[in-house]
Amino acid sequence: MPDHVQSNWTGLALVCRKCSKRVGGGFGPDGRIALAKALRALGNRRKGRKADFGVVETPCLKLCPKGRVVAIDARSPERWLLVKPGTAIDTVAARLGLTGAGAEDGLLDR
């Protein structure tokens, strides 16, 4: 029995499930898709460890910002993103390191 398996992931994003549920979607072309599902759709359309990157929904992260979803890039866990509903999903993916783009507009309240 092997003690490890290979993954095609180049990055990993953690998304708070409770925040996503409280916001009630807000992402995607019609604004009805949850953040985690919209991020997964950006990949190579494969599931699990064969996807380009991983998006894992976590239990409550105990931050609970009003009208925002907490997301974390696993490569820089010291920086948590507070994502507004309606933010372009490409922008969110770039900030989470899931794409090569570097767009940063409209994601965080400073």
C-alpha positions, 0 to 999 in steps of 0.5 A: 500500500503506497504511503502517498499519492501524486497531485496535479495541483499547483496551488490550494485555496481555502474558502470559509463554507459558513461565509459562503453560505451567509453571502448566498452566492454572489459570484459567477456570471449571474451572481448565483454561484458560491465562491468555491464552485466558481474558483473550481470552474476556472481550472482544467475541468477535472476533479480532485487531485487531477485538477490544476489547483485545489479549492477546499471549503473549510468550517468557520474560520471565526472571522465572520466579516459582514457581506464578505467571504474569507479565502486563504492562499495556502502558500501565504497563510498569514494573509487572509482575503475578504472577498466582496460578492460580485468581484470578478472571479479572475481577480479573486483567483489571481490574488489567491495564486491560482492563475498567473494574472496579477489583477488586484482591483476591488478585492479588499477593504483597506 
